[in-house]
Every structure is written in structure tokens, then in C-alpha cells.
């Protein structure tokens, strides 16, 4: 389960975030490319845009549910 205390500083403020459990598997970036972006230097993903539509919200939720290491949180 993601821990807000360990979320990456690049995450934009809001409901969704990625914490330091991320293994850079690319699933969330493929599922919700409008919301997740890779930190090339660190080799992890972060939320660069919070969902702004029902479709983006659904994709972020799908990414969270599919994350193999539960690195995506949704409590901001």
C-alpha cells in the first residue's frame, strides 16, 4: 500500500501520488499517460497532472489497481 509520507516530491498536489516503492514498470504510464510521467534520472514514475475528467479519473484508478507493488496512492 502506498504511503503518502514516502511520496516523490515531483508529484503534483492532489488525490493521486506515487511513492518510493515504484519499480518503474511502465504500467501506469501506459494506462494513464496524461497523468503519469517518468523521472528519467531517478528511474521512477510520478503524477505530473491530476485527473481533470471522468476518463482520466478512471484511468488513474485502473493504474492504481494494476500497480504490481502498490506504489500509487489516492489520498493526496
C-alpha positions, -999 to +999 in steps of 0.1 A: +000+000+000+014+034-010+024+057+018+019+095+015+049+100+038+071+084+012+057+100-020+081+116-045+084+153-044+077+157-081+041+145-076+017+174-083-006+181-053-039+163-053-055+130-048-031+107-066+006+102-059+035+077-064+057+067-035+092+053-033+081+017-039+078+023-076+098-002-097+094+018-130+074-010-146+056+015-170+021+001-164+007+034-150+023+054-178+007+031-204-026+031-186-028+069-179-002+086-200-019+120-195-013+118-157+019+098-151+054+107-162+088+091-157+117+107-139+145+098-163+173+103-138+157+085-109+140+057-128+106+060-113+072+075-121+053+104-106+020+121-110+025+152-131-012+160-137-041+152-115-072+138-134-093+165-149-121+144-164-140+112-156-119+093-182-087+104-166-100+095-132-109+061-144-075+056-160-057+067-128-079+043-107-071+015-132-034+023-129-036+023-091-054-011-090-029-026-115+003-014-099+022-046-091+039-030-060+010-008-048+032+024-052+002+045-063-019+062-036-051+081-039-054+101-007-033+130-017 
